[in-house]
């Protein structure tokens, strides 16, 4: 008789599926790595900013030492940028880490976590990881139905995850709707507002949710340096919340969870306004490039506020997998989203103009 180790709720977890690496696709299909276009993981097509590269070069001298466990300099930079006290900040090994920390800090086994259908896969993983009960609220037009989510909160609910903009669908909730939701949530329930894609919003859609933390003691605002700041490989994110919340999160947080290189790179990137502006311009132009092609091909897509677009590539449940394979054979990596219950769809990250053009040509061929 085989032995089963660990609790049932851990064995039930399906591990997170990351985007295919370029090297793996090259091996699998016999392609030249240099010619492969990866538009799968919502990475910044400009890569690491030069300001961060210089900061990392300077940090190399001290890599024999442990990182600053409290991230004093990075927290000081973030506190200045967001106009909050430094002790309101929790550092994470990417914002993924922040989501996991929140689940472990605030939810016990068999308590409940509320999140939306078609929202980030890690919400489900974090919920399962603590043996909690998931309350998955049906989406409306592929985005969050905040009224239904507020109504779904029960006596056992301890945590709500909201992604804004949402991954993988790209939908956005205006500030007034988010604040109306916060006003309905019991003060015993923590709300994690996950804003990994915030920097891609047009100016008219941006709002400073970090300042809401002063008004709502149960609010955690989560951000990342992986997307707009181009530091995905370094894994650095952060949360802003009132001290009673950050104190608990820092009890769960692993010491030294943000390494020295990541801290130095993040401080430099945070203040690199030119890099952010260049990225925003490229993103807006690339979005137009995509939607014009999708309109030409007669493909349905979800209007996106992030750095990616969700597009429907067929009517049958094999469409996403079939078109994805046809794209891989042409050296184009995108993201199938069948694991989200979106088997007819693909999520495409916005790249450089040339990369976008390669994808569009490959898509036309894949669709026959």
C-alpha positions in Angstrom: 0.0 0.0 0.0 1.5 3.3 -1.0 1.9 6.0 1.6 0.4 9.5 1.2 2.4 12.3 2.6 1.0 15.7 3.6 -2.6 16.9 3.9 -5.2 16.2 1.2 -5.5 19.9 0.3 -1.8 20.1 -0.6 -2.0 16.9 -2.8 -5.0 18.5 -4.6 -3.0 21.5 -5.8 -2.1 21.5 -9.5 1.3 23.3 -9.7 1.5 26.7 -11.4 2.2 26.4 -15.1 4.7 29.0 -16.2 5.2 30.2 -19.8 7.4 28.0 -21.9 11.1 29.1 -21.9 12.7 30.0 -25.2 15.4 27.3 -24.8 12.7 24.6 -24.3 10.8 25.6 -27.5 14.1 25.7 -29.4 14.9 22.1 -28.3 11.4 20.8 -28.8 10.9 22.1 -32.4 14.5 22.3 -33.6 14.5 26.1 -33.9 17.2 28.8 -33.5 16.7 30.5 -30.1 17.7 33.9 -31.7 14.6 33.7 -34.0 12.1 32.8 -31.3 9.6 35.5 -30.2 8.3 35.0 -26.6 5.0 36.8 -25.9 3.8 34.5 -23.2 4.6 35.9 -19.7 3.7 39.6 -19.8 7.4 40.5 -19.5 8.7 44.0 -20.4 10.1 43.7 -24.0 12.8 46.3 -23.2 14.2 44.1 -20.4 16.1 45.5 -17.5 16.5 49.3 -17.5 20.1 50.6 -17.8 19.7 52.4 -14.4 19.1 49.0 -12.7 22.0 47.4 -14.5 24.4 50.0 -13.1 22.9 49.7 -9.6 23.3 45.9 -9.8 26.9 46.2 -10.9 27.6 48.3 -7.8 25.8 45.8 -5.6 28.0 42.9 -6.8 30.8 43.8 -4.4 28.6 42.9 -1.4 27.1 39.6 -2.6 29.1 37.7 0.0 26.9 39.3 2.7 23.3 38.6 3.4 20.8 41.2 2.0 19.4 43.8 4.3 16.6 41.7 5.7 14.4 44.7 6.3 15.1 46.4 3.0 15.7 49.8 4.6 16.8 51.7 1.5 14.1 50.1 -0.8 11.4 50.7 1.8 12.6 54.3 2.1 12.4 54.8 -1.7 8.9 53.2 -1.8 7.7 55.3 1.2 8.7 58.5 -0.6 7.2 57.4 -3.9 3.8 56.4 -2.4 3.8 58.9 0.5 3.3 56.3 3.3 5.4 55.5 6.4 8.1 52.9 5.7 6.6 50.5 8.3 3.5 50.2 6.1 5.5 48.3 3.5 6.1 44.6 3.2 8.7 43.3 0.7 8.0 40.2 -1.4 9.9 37.8 -3.6 7.8 39.1 -6.5 4.2 40.1 -5.8 3.4 36.3 -5.9 5.1 36.1 -2.6 2.9 38.9 -1.2 -0.2 36.9 -2.2 1.0 33.8 -0.5 2.1 35.7 2.6 -1.4 37.2 2.9 -3.1 33.8 2.7 -0.8 32.4 5.4 -1.1 35.4 7.6 -4.8 35.9 7.6 -6.6 32.6 6.7 -6.9 29.4 8.7 -7.8 26.0 7.4 -11.5 25.7 6.4 -12.0 29.5 6.4 -12.9 31.2 3.1 -11.3 33.2 0.4 -13.3 35.1 -2.2 -12.0 35.8 -5.7 -13.3 36.1 -9.2 -13.7 33.6 -12.0 -10.9 34.2 -14.6 -8.7 35.9 -12.1 -5.0 35.2 -11.5 -4.2 31.5 -10.9 -2.2 32.1 -7.8 -5.3 33.2 -5.8 -6.5 29.6 -6.1 -3.1 28.2 -5.3 -2.7 30.4 -2.2 -6.1 29.4 -1.0 -5.5 25.7 -1.5 -2.1 26.0 0.1 -3.6 26.9 3.5 -6.5 24.5 3.2 -9.1 27.2 2.9 -12.4 27.2 1.1 -12.5 29.0 -2.2 -15.6 31.1 -3.1 -15.2 31.7 -6.8 -17.6 34.4 -8.0 -18.8 34.2 -11.7 -17.2 36.9 -13.8 -19.1 39.6 -15.7 -17.8 40.3 -19.2 -14.6 38.4 -18.3 -14.0 40.7 -15.3 -14.8 41.1 -11.6 -18.5 41.5 -10.5 -17.8 43.4 -7.3 -21.4 43.5 -6.2 -21.6 39.7 -6.4 -18.2 39.4 -4.7 -19.4 41.6 -1.8 -22.6 39.5 -1.5 -20.5 36.3 -1.5 -18.6 37.2 1.6 -19.8 34.9 4.4 -19.1 34.6 8.1 -16.1 32.4 7.5 -14.5 34.7 4.8 -11.1 36.2 5.9 -9.6 37.3 2.6 -10.7 38.7 -0.8 -8.4 39.0 -3.8 -9.0 41.6 -6.5 -6.8 42.0 -9.6 -6.9 45.4 -11.2 -6.2 45.3 -14.1 -7.0 41.6 -14.1 -4.7 38.9 -15.5 -5.4 37.0 -17.8 -8.4 38.9 -19.2 -7.1 42.5 -19.0 -10.2 44.0 -17.6 -10.2 47.1 -15.3 -12.4 48.3 -12.5 -12.7 52.1 -12.1 -11.7 53.7 -8.8 -15.2 54.6 -7.7 -16.4 51.0 -8.0 -13.4 49.6 -6.1 -14.0 52.1 -3.3 -17.7 51.3 -3.2 -16.7 47.7 -2.7 -14.3 48.5 0.1 -17.1 50.3 1.9 -19.2 47.1 1.9 -16.5 44.7 3.1 -16.6 43.8 6.8 -13.5 45.2 8.6 -12.6 41.6 9.7 -12.0 40.7 6.0 -8.6 41.6 4.4 -8.9 42.8 0.8 -5.7 42.4 -1.3 -5.9 44.8 -4.3 -3.4 43.2 -6.7 -2.1 46.0 -9.1 0.7 44.2 -10.9 -0.3 46.0 -14.2 -1.1 49.4 -12.7 1.7 51.3 -14.5 0.2 50.4 -17.9 -3.0 52.3 -17.3 -3.6 55.4 -19.3 -3.4 58.6 -17.1 -7.2 59.0 -17.0 -7.6 55.6 -15.4 -4.9 55.8 -12.8 -5.7 56.4 -9.2 -3.4 56.2 -6.1 -4.9 53.3 -4.1 -1.9 53.5 -1.7 -3.6 56.5 -0.1 -6.8 54.4 0.5 -4.8 52.4 3.0 -5.1 55.3 5.4 -8.9 55.0 5.3 -9.2 51.2 5.2 -7.3 49.2 7.9 -8.2 46.0 6.1 -6.7 46.9 2.7 -3.5 45.5 1.3 -2.2 47.1 -2.0 0.1 44.7 -3.9 2.5 45.9 -6.6 5.4 44.4 -8.5 8.6 45.3 -10.3 8.3 42.4 -12.7 6.1 44.0 -15.4 6.5 47.8 -16.2 9.9 48.0 -14.4 11.4 45.1 -16.4 12.8 43.1 -13.4 10.8 39.8 -13.7 14.0 37.7 -13.3 14.9 39.4 -10.0 11.6 38.7 -8.2 10.7 41.8 -6.2 7.3 43.0 -5.2 5.8 44.9 -2.2 2.6 45.5 -0.3 1.3 48.7 1.4 -1.0 48.3 4.4 -1.4 49.7 7.9 1.1 48.5 10.6 -1.3 46.0 12.2 -1.4 44.2 8.9 2.2 44.6 7.9 3.3 43.3 11.3 1.5 40.0 10.7 2.8 39.7 7.2 6.3 40.3 8.3 6.0 37.5 10.8 5.2 35.1 8.0 7.6 36.6 5.4 10.9 34.7 5.0 14.0 36.6 6.1 16.1 37.8 3.2 13.2 37.2 0.7 14.4 40.0 -1.5 18.0 39.6 -2.5 20.6 42.4 -2.7 20.6 42.7 -6.5 16.9 42.9 -6.6 16.8 45.7 -3.9 19.4 47.7 -5.7 17.8 47.3 -9.1 14.3 48.2 -7.8 15.5 51.4 -6.1 17.0 52.5 -9.5 14.0 51.4 -11.6 11.5 53.1 -9.2 12.9 56.5 -10.1 13.5 55.8 -13.8 10.7 57.9 -15.2 12.0 57.8 -18.8 12.0 54.0 -18.9 8.4 53.8 -17.6 7.3 56.4 -20.2 9.0 54.5 -23.0 7.4 51.3 -21.9 3.9 52.9 -21.8 4.3 54.4 -25.3 5.4 51.0 -26.7 2.5 49.3 -24.9 -0.1 51.6 -26.3 1.2 51.3 -29.8 1.5 47.5 -29.6 -2.1 47.2 -28.3 -3.3 49.1 -31.4 -1.2 46.8 -33.6 -2.8 43.8 -32.0 -6.4 44.9 -32.1 -6.2 46.2 -35.6 -5.0 42.7 -36.7 -7.7 41.0 -34.6 -10.4 43.2 -36.1 -9.0 42.4 -39.6 -9.1 38.7 -38.8 -12.6 38.9 -37.3 -11.4 37.6 -33.9 -13.1 38.4 -30.7 -10.9 39.9 -28.0 -11.3 41.4 -24.5 -10.4 45.1 -24.4 -7.3 45.2 -22.2 -5.8 47.6 -19.7 -2.6 45.6 -19.2 0.3 44.7 -21.4 -1.4 41.7 -23.0 -4.6 40.9 -24.9 -6.9 37.9 -24.5 -8.1 36.8 -27.9 -10.5 34.0 -29.0 -9.0 31.9 -31.8 -11.7 29.4 -32.5 -15.1 28.0 -31.6 -14.2 24.5 -30.4 -12.6 23.6 -27.1 -9.4 22.5 -28.8 -8.9 25.9 -30.5 -6.5 27.4 -28.0 -4.3 24.4 -27.8 -4.3 23.9 -31.6 -3.4 27.4 -32.5 -0.8 27.6 -29.7 0.9 24.5 -31.2 0.9 26.0 -34.7 2.4 29.2 -33.3 5.1 27.2 -31.4 6.1 25.4 -34.6 6.7 28.9 -36.1 8.8 30.0 -33.1 6.2 32.2 -31.4 5.4 31.5 -27.7 2.1 32.8 -26.4 0.0 31.7 -23.4 -2.8 29.1 -23.7 -5.4 29.7 -20.9 -7.3 26.5 -20.9 -6.4 26.1 -17.2 -8.6 29.2 -16.6 -11.6 27.6 -18.4 -10.8 29.7 -21.5 -9.8 26.9 -23.9 -10.9 28.8 -27.0 -8.6 31.7 -26.1 -4.9 32.7 -26.1 -3.3 35.5 -24.0 -0.7 37.5 -26.0 1.8 39.7 -24.3 2.6 43.0 -26.1 6.2 43.0 -27.4 8.3 45.3 -29.5 6.8 46.3 -32.9 8.8 43.7 -34.8 7.9 40.9 -32.3 4.2 41.9 -32.6 4.4 41.7 -36.4 6.1 38.3 -36.3 3.3 37.0 -34.1 0.5 38.5 -36.3 2.0 36.9 -39.4 2.3 33.6 -37.6 -1.3 33.8 -36.3 -2.6 34.4 -39.8 -0.8 31.2 -40.9 -1.9 29.3 -37.9 -5.5 30.2 -38.5 -5.1 28.9 -42.1 
